[in-house]
Amino acid sequence: MSGDIDFRNYTVLIIDDNPNNLGVALSALEGFGATVLVSRSGESGLQRAAFAKPNIILLDVLMPDIDGYETCRRLKANPQTEPIPVIFMTALTSNNDKVKGLEVGAVDYITKPIYVDELLARVKVHLQIYALNQTLQAQNHQLKAEIAQRISTEKTLTETIDQLQNTQNQLIESEKMAALGNLVAGVAHEISTPIGTSITAASTLADETHTFLKAVEQGQVKRSVLSRYIHVAQSSSKLVLSNLHRAGDLVRSFKLVAVDQSHQEQREFNVKAYLQEVVNSLRPQLKNSKHQLLLTGDDSLVITSYPGLLAQIVTNLVTNSLIHAYQPSEPGLMKVDIQKEPDGIQLIYSDDGCGISPEKQRKIFEPFYTTARDRGGTGLGLHIVYNLVTQSFCGNIKVDSTVGEGTKFLISLPQELIKAE
């Protein structure tokens, strides 16, 4: 037996109708400090056990009312007393009697006459086992409670993650619509100039036509009047036509890019020609700045892919440079280069701005990470770029930047996006 046991912490119930047996057991156990309860019959023993809930029961087999076997059965049938270990004390020594006692729920069997050392030894062992079982049950209940708590926490965490994901998706969609809104505002502002010029030219032509018609009605048409009218009509018409063409180009670029960004449909397109439309749609945002946006690359590269998503990538990269790379009024050069490679296509976007430190480079694709929140940065632009490249295009994106020299994004798209020649 490992370690010893302090009887002072335990209560023992003895159920026996023999005073001599009671005296021996009572004297031995109380001598070691145990609290001892006594019952002289099975019925009273059942009541005492249910009320006092002792730590162990010593039970005689042969008693006048109900015998020890029946008493043990009832003890084990009662949930309140079922865990309490029962040791039989009896003069019955046959194997059948011992087996019967174990079958009804006893944990041990002591034969009479009682030897004190044997009694104490067996009681100590079963009290130790009882204490270990109680500890194990307590730990099991605690473990079940912790598991239940963990399941509840995981469920709450899962729900929170789902809510955060939904919120993030909504913010990403808001960011996309904000980018589209900026595009609309820029094109609307840019288109107002050629439209205004066309209106002025048309008004001038209308005034000259009214003057000319009045001269015709009065029979005062001279060669000089006719020449002047023809000159004004030609110059006004040319001015109206050129400005309307300019406005039409802006509308065409905006319509192409806007439709593609709002409808994620796959189609065949020339990459450089399409990106030229994207660049054209971005020029209104650069008009009042000292920045330049250049497009270079393979003129013949045709792919079947998502043009709107590609436009979103370039738009977000340019917007990111405008917010982060340059100080107000500082001139900048941004470049978009598109090339065909043996295993796919590569889009290289670069700016000559302030660059990104190595520490920040590790975080730039994380959602909501921004160093320019005071200037309208949301921290979603590059996160959207990363998701589009890696998830929608199944490609990869790398950043190469040196502080003070600029930043370069290298975007590789897989071979299956290339149109078969």
C-alpha positions as CSV (number, residue, x, y, z in Angstrom):
1,M,0.0,0.0,0.0
2,S,1.5,3.3,-1.1
3,G,1.5,6.0,1.6
4,D,-0.7,6.0,4.8
5,I,-4.2,7.2,5.5
6,D,-5.4,9.4,8.3
7,F,-8.5,7.8,9.8
8,R,-9.5,11.1,11.4
9,N,-10.8,12.3,8.1
10,Y,-13.1,9.3,7.5
11,T,-16.4,8.0,8.8
12,V,-17.0,4.2,9.1
13,L,-20.5,2.6,9.5
14,I,-20.6,-0.8,11.2
15,I,-23.8,-2.8,10.6
16,D,-23.7,-5.9,12.9
17,D,-26.1,-7.4,15.5
18,N,-23.2,-9.1,17.5
19,P,-22.0,-6.9,20.3
20,N,-18.6,-8.7,20.5
21,N,-17.9,-8.0,16.8
22,L,-19.0,-4.5,17.2
23,G,-16.8,-4.0,20.2
24,V,-13.7,-5.2,18.4
25,A,-14.2,-3.2,15.2
26,L,-15.3,-0.1,17.1
27,S,-12.4,-0.1,19.5
28,A,-9.8,-0.7,16.7
29,L,-11.2,2.1,14.4
30,E,-11.8,4.7,17.1
31,G,-8.3,4.0,18.4
32,F,-7.0,5.4,15.1
33,G,-9.3,8.4,15.2
34,A,-12.0,7.3,12.8
35,T,-15.6,8.5,13.3
36,V,-17.5,5.3,13.8
37,L,-21.3,4.9,13.5
38,V,-23.2,1.7,14.6
39,S,-26.4,0.0,13.4
40,R,-27.7,-3.3,14.9
41,S,-29.9,-4.2,11.9
42,G,-30.0,-4.0,8.1
43,E,-33.0,-1.6,8.1
44,S,-31.5,0.8,10.5
45,G,-28.2,0.5,8.7
46,L,-29.8,1.5,5.4
47,Q,-31.3,4.6,7.0
48,R,-28.1,5.6,8.7
49,A,-26.1,5.1,5.5
50,A,-28.5,7.3,3.5
51,F,-28.4,10.0,6.1
52,A,-24.7,10.1,7.2
53,K,-23.1,8.9,3.9
54,P,-20.1,7.3,5.5
55,N,-16.9,6.7,3.6
56,I,-17.0,2.9,4.1
57,I,-19.4,0.3,5.5
58,L,-18.5,-2.9,7.5
59,L,-21.5,-5.2,7.1
60,D,-22.4,-8.5,8.8
61,V,-24.0,-11.2,6.7
62,L,-26.2,-13.0,9.3
63,M,-28.7,-10.6,10.8
64,P,-32.3,-11.1,12.2
65,D,-34.4,-8.9,9.9
66,I,-32.8,-8.6,6.4
67,D,-29.5,-10.3,5.9
68,G,-26.3,-8.6,4.8
69,Y,-26.7,-9.7,1.1
70,E,-30.1,-8.0,0.8
71,T,-28.8,-5.0,2.7
72,C,-25.9,-4.7,0.3
73,R,-28.2,-5.0,-2.7
74,R,-30.4,-2.1,-1.4
75,L,-27.3,0.0,-0.6
76,K,-26.1,-0.4,-4.2
77,A,-29.6,0.2,-5.6
78,N,-29.7,3.6,-3.9
79,P,-27.8,6.3,-5.9
80,Q,-27.0,8.1,-2.6
81,T,-25.2,5.1,-1.1
82,E,-24.1,3.2,-4.3
83,P,-20.6,4.7,-4.3
84,I,-19.8,3.7,-0.7
85,P,-17.5,0.6,-0.5
86,V,-18.9,-2.3,1.5
87,I,-16.8,-4.9,3.3
88,F,-18.5,-8.1,4.6
89,M,-17.7,-9.4,8.1
90,T,-18.9,-12.9,8.6
91,A,-18.1,-16.4,10.0
92,L,-19.2,-17.8,6.6
93,T,-16.0,-18.9,4.9
94,S,-17.0,-20.9,1.8
95,N,-16.1,-19.7,-1.6
96,N,-19.7,-19.6,-2.6
97,D,-20.5,-17.2,0.2
98,K,-17.6,-14.9,-0.7
99,V,-18.6,-14.9,-4.4
100,K,-22.2,-14.1,-3.5
101,G,-21.0,-11.2,-1.4
102,L,-18.9,-9.8,-4.2
103,E,-21.8,-10.3,-6.7
104,V,-24.2,-8.2,-4.7
105,G,-21.6,-5.3,-4.7
106,A,-19.2,-5.8,-1.8
107,V,-15.5,-4.9,-2.4
108,D,-14.0,-7.3,0.1
109,Y,-14.7,-10.0,2.6
110,I,-13.3,-10.4,6.2
111,T,-13.9,-13.7,8.1
112,K,-14.6,-13.9,11.8
113,P,-13.0,-14.0,14.3
114,I,-11.8,-10.5,13.4
115,Y,-8.1,-9.8,13.5
116,V,-7.5,-6.1,14.2
117,D,-4.5,-5.8,11.9
118,E,-6.3,-7.4,9.0
119,L,-9.3,-5.2,9.6
120,L,-7.3,-2.0,9.6
121,A,-5.3,-3.0,6.6
122,R,-8.3,-3.8,4.5
123,V,-10.2,-0.7,5.6
124,K,-7.1,1.4,4.8
125,V,-6.8,-0.1,1.3
126,H,-10.5,0.5,0.4
127,L,-10.6,4.0,1.9
128,Q,-7.6,4.8,-0.3
129,I,-9.3,3.4,-3.3
130,Y,-12.5,5.2,-2.4
131,A,-10.6,8.5,-2.0
132,L,-8.9,8.0,-5.4
133,N,-12.2,7.2,-7.0
134,Q,-13.7,10.4,-5.5
135,T,-10.8,12.4,-6.8
136,L,-11.1,10.8,-10.2
137,Q,-14.8,11.5,-10.3
138,A,-14.3,15.1,-9.3
139,Q,-11.6,15.5,-12.0
140,N,-13.9,13.8,-14.5
141,H,-16.7,16.2,-13.7
142,Q,-14.3,19.1,-14.0
143,L,-13.0,17.7,-17.3
144,K,-16.6,17.4,-18.6
145,A,-17.3,20.9,-17.5
146,E,-14.2,22.2,-19.2
147,I,-15.0,20.3,-22.4
148,A,-18.5,21.7,-22.3
149,Q,-17.1,25.2,-21.8
150,R,-14.6,24.7,-24.5
151,I,-17.3,23.5,-26.9
152,S,-19.3,26.5,-26.0
153,T,-16.3,28.8,-26.4
154,E,-15.5,27.2,-29.8
155,K,-19.1,27.7,-30.9
156,T,-19.0,31.3,-29.8
157,L,-15.6,31.8,-31.5
158,T,-16.9,30.2,-34.7
159,E,-19.9,32.4,-34.7
160,T,-17.7,35.4,-34.0
161,I,-15.3,34.5,-36.8
162,D,-18.3,34.1,-39.2
163,Q,-19.6,37.5,-38.2
164,L,-16.1,39.0,-38.6
165,Q,-15.8,37.3,-42.0
166,N,-19.2,38.6,-43.1
167,T,-18.3,42.1,-41.8
168,Q,-15.0,41.9,-43.6
169,N,-16.7,40.8,-46.9
170,Q,-19.1,43.7,-46.5
171,L,-16.2,46.1,-46.0
172,I,-14.4,44.7,-49.0
173,E,-17.5,45.2,-51.1
174,S,-17.8,48.7,-49.7
175,E,-14.1,49.3,-50.6
176,K,-14.8,48.0,-54.1
177,M,-17.8,50.3,-54.5
178,A,-15.8,53.2,-53.0
179,A,-13.1,52.7,-55.7
180,L,-15.8,52.6,-58.3
181,G,-17.3,55.7,-56.8
182,N,-14.0,57.5,-57.1
183,L,-13.7,56.4,-60.7
184,V,-17.2,57.8,-61.4
185,A,-16.3,61.1,-59.6
186,G,-13.1,61.4,-61.5
187,V,-14.6,60.6,-64.9
188,A,-17.6,63.0,-64.2
189,H,-15.1,65.8,-63.3
190,E,-12.9,65.1,-66.3
191,I,-15.8,64.8,-68.8
192,S,-17.2,68.2,-67.7
193,T,-14.3,70.0,-69.5
194,P,-14.9,68.7,-73.0
195,I,-18.7,68.9,-72.6
196,G,-18.4,72.5,-71.4
197,T,-16.0,73.4,-74.3
198,S,-18.5,71.8,-76.7
199,I,-21.4,73.7,-75.3
200,T,-19.4,77.0,-75.6
201,A,-18.4,76.2,-79.2
202,A,-22.0,75.2,-80.1
203,S,-23.3,78.4,-78.5
204,T,-20.8,80.5,-80.5
205,L,-21.9,78.7,-83.7
206,A,-25.6,79.3,-82.9
207,D,-25.0,83.0,-82.3
208,E,-23.0,83.3,-85.6
209,T,-25.7,81.4,-87.4
210,H,-28.4,83.7,-86.1
211,T,-26.4,86.8,-87.2
212,F,-25.8,85.3,-90.6
213,L,-29.4,84.4,-91.1
214,K,-30.4,88.0,-90.2
215,A,-28.0,89.4,-92.7
216,V,-29.5,87.0,-95.4
217,E,-33.0,88.2,-94.6
218,Q,-31.9,91.8,-94.9
219,G,-30.1,91.2,-98.2
220,Q,-26.8,92.3,-96.6
221,V,-24.7,89.2,-97.2
222,K,-21.2,90.3,-98.2
223,R,-18.3,88.1,-99.0
224,S,-16.6,89.1,-95.7
225,V,-19.7,88.1,-93.7
226,L,-19.9,84.7,-95.5
227,S,-16.2,84.1,-95.0
228,R,-16.5,84.9,-91.3
229,Y,-19.5,82.6,-90.8
230,I,-17.7,79.7,-92.7
231,H,-14.6,80.2,-90.5
232,V,-16.6,80.2,-87.3
233,A,-18.7,77.2,-88.4
234,Q,-15.6,75.2,-89.3
235,S,-13.6,76.0,-86.2
236,S,-16.7,75.5,-83.9
237,S,-17.6,72.2,-85.5
238,K,-14.0,71.0,-85.3
239,L,-13.9,72.0,-81.6
240,V,-17.2,70.4,-80.8
241,L,-16.3,67.2,-82.6
242,S,-12.8,66.8,-81.0
243,N,-14.2,67.4,-77.5
244,L,-17.1,65.1,-78.0
245,H,-14.6,62.4,-79.2
246,R,-12.6,63.0,-76.0
247,A,-15.7,62.7,-73.9
248,G,-16.8,59.6,-75.8
249,D,-13.3,58.0,-75.1
250,L,-13.7,58.7,-71.4
251,V,-17.2,57.3,-71.3
252,R,-16.1,54.2,-73.2
253,S,-13.2,53.6,-70.9
254,F,-15.3,54.1,-67.8
255,K,-18.1,51.9,-69.1
256,L,-15.8,49.1,-70.0
257,V,-14.0,49.2,-66.7
258,A,-17.1,49.9,-64.5
259,V,-19.1,47.0,-66.1
260,D,-16.2,44.6,-65.7
261,Q,-15.6,45.6,-62.1
262,S,-19.3,45.2,-61.1
263,H,-19.7,41.9,-63.1
264,Q,-17.1,39.2,-62.4
265,E,-17.5,37.4,-65.7
266,Q,-14.7,35.6,-67.7
267,R,-14.1,36.6,-71.2
268,E,-11.3,36.9,-73.8
269,F,-9.4,40.2,-74.0
270,N,-6.1,41.7,-75.0
271,V,-4.4,42.4,-71.7
272,K,-2.5,45.6,-72.6
273,A,-5.3,47.1,-74.6
274,Y,-7.7,46.5,-71.7
275,L,-5.2,47.9,-69.1
276,Q,-4.9,51.0,-71.3
277,E,-8.6,51.5,-70.8
278,V,-8.1,51.1,-67.1
279,V,-5.2,53.6,-67.1
280,N,-7.3,56.1,-69.1
281,S,-10.1,55.8,-66.5
282,L,-7.6,56.5,-63.8
283,R,-6.1,59.6,-65.4
284,P,-8.8,62.0,-64.0
285,Q,-7.6,61.1,-60.5
286,L,-4.1,62.1,-61.5
287,K,-5.0,65.3,-63.4
288,N,-4.4,67.8,-60.6
289,S,-1.2,66.0,-59.3
290,K,2.3,65.8,-60.6
291,H,2.1,62.0,-61.0
292,Q,2.5,60.0,-64.2
293,L,1.0,56.5,-64.9
294,L,2.7,54.6,-67.7
295,L,1.7,51.3,-69.3
296,T,4.3,49.0,-71.1
297,G,4.5,45.4,-72.1
298,D,3.5,42.8,-74.7
299,D,0.9,44.2,-77.1
300,S,-0.2,40.8,-78.3
301,L,-0.9,39.0,-75.0
302,V,-4.5,37.7,-75.1
303,I,-6.0,35.8,-72.2
304,T,-9.4,34.4,-71.2
305,S,-9.9,35.5,-67.7
306,Y,-11.6,38.1,-65.4
307,P,-10.9,41.6,-66.8
308,G,-12.8,43.3,-64.0
309,L,-10.8,41.7,-61.3
310,L,-7.6,42.6,-63.2
311,A,-8.8,46.2,-63.3
312,Q,-9.5,46.1,-59.6
313,I,-6.0,44.9,-58.9
314,V,-4.4,47.8,-60.9
315,T,-6.8,50.4,-59.5
316,N,-6.1,49.3,-55.9
317,L,-2.3,49.4,-56.5
318,V,-2.4,52.9,-58.0
319,T,-4.7,54.1,-55.2
320,N,-2.3,52.5,-52.6
321,S,0.6,54.4,-54.2
322,L,-1.3,57.7,-54.2
323,I,-2.2,57.3,-50.5
324,H,1.1,55.9,-49.1
325,A,4.0,56.4,-51.5
326,Y,4.1,60.2,-51.9
327,Q,3.9,63.3,-49.9
328,P,1.4,66.0,-50.9
329,S,2.6,67.9,-54.1
330,E,5.4,65.4,-54.5
331,P,5.7,64.2,-58.2
332,G,5.7,60.4,-58.8
333,L,6.1,57.9,-61.6
334,M,3.9,54.7,-61.5
335,K,4.4,52.0,-64.1
336,V,2.4,48.9,-65.1
337,D,4.3,46.4,-67.2
338,I,2.7,43.2,-68.5
339,Q,4.8,40.3,-69.9
340,K,4.2,36.7,-71.1
341,E,6.3,34.1,-69.4
342,P,6.8,30.3,-70.2
343,D,4.7,29.3,-67.2
344,G,2.1,32.2,-67.3
345,I,1.9,35.9,-67.4
346,Q,3.5,38.5,-65.1
347,L,2.2,41.9,-64.2
348,I,4.8,44.2,-62.6
349,Y,3.5,47.3,-60.9
350,S,6.0,49.8,-59.5
351,D,6.3,53.3,-58.1
352,D,9.2,55.5,-57.1
353,G,7.8,56.6,-53.8
354,C,9.0,56.4,-50.2
355,G,9.2,52.6,-50.1
356,I,8.2,50.1,-47.4
357,S,10.3,48.9,-44.5
358,P,10.9,45.2,-44.1
359,E,8.8,45.1,-40.9
360,K,5.8,46.7,-42.7
361,Q,6.2,44.5,-45.8
362,R,5.3,41.5,-43.6
363,K,2.0,43.1,-42.7
364,I,0.8,45.0,-45.9
365,F,-1.5,42.2,-47.1
366,E,-3.2,41.8,-43.7
367,P,-6.8,43.1,-43.5
368,F,-7.2,46.6,-41.9
369,Y,-3.4,47.2,-41.7
370,T,-2.7,50.8,-42.8
371,T,-0.3,53.6,-41.9
372,A,-2.5,56.3,-43.5
373,R,-5.8,56.0,-41.7
374,D,-5.8,59.8,-41.3
375,R,-5.6,60.2,-45.0
376,G,-8.5,57.9,-45.8
377,G,-6.6,54.5,-45.8
378,T,-8.8,51.6,-44.8
379,G,-6.2,48.8,-44.8
380,L,-8.3,46.8,-47.3
381,G,-6.8,47.8,-50.6
382,L,-3.8,45.5,-50.7
383,H,-5.7,42.8,-48.8
384,I,-8.2,42.8,-51.7
385,V,-5.4,42.6,-54.2
386,Y,-3.9,39.7,-52.4
387,N,-7.2,37.8,-52.3
388,L,-7.9,38.5,-56.0
389,V,-4.5,37.3,-57.1
390,T,-4.3,34.2,-54.9
391,Q,-7.9,33.1,-54.8
392,S,-9.6,34.4,-58.0
393,F,-6.6,34.0,-60.3
394,C,-4.8,31.2,-58.3
395,G,-1.6,33.1,-58.7
396,N,0.9,34.6,-56.4
397,I,2.1,38.1,-55.5
398,K,5.4,39.3,-54.0
399,V,6.5,42.8,-52.9
400,D,10.0,44.1,-53.4
401,S,10.7,47.5,-51.8
402,T,13.5,49.6,-50.5
403,V,12.9,52.6,-48.2
404,G,13.6,55.8,-50.1
405,E,13.7,54.1,-53.5
406,G,10.2,52.8,-54.2
407,T,8.1,49.7,-54.3
408,K,7.5,46.9,-56.8
409,F,4.7,44.3,-56.9
410,L,5.3,41.2,-58.9
411,I,2.1,39.4,-59.8
412,S,2.2,36.0,-61.5
413,L,-0.8,34.4,-63.0
414,P,-0.9,30.7,-64.0
415,Q,-0.4,29.2,-67.4
416,E,-4.1,28.1,-67.9
417,L,-5.1,31.7,-68.1
418,I,-3.1,32.1,-71.4
419,K,-5.2,31.8,-74.6
420,A,-4.0,28.7,-76.6
421,E,-2.3,29.9,-79.8
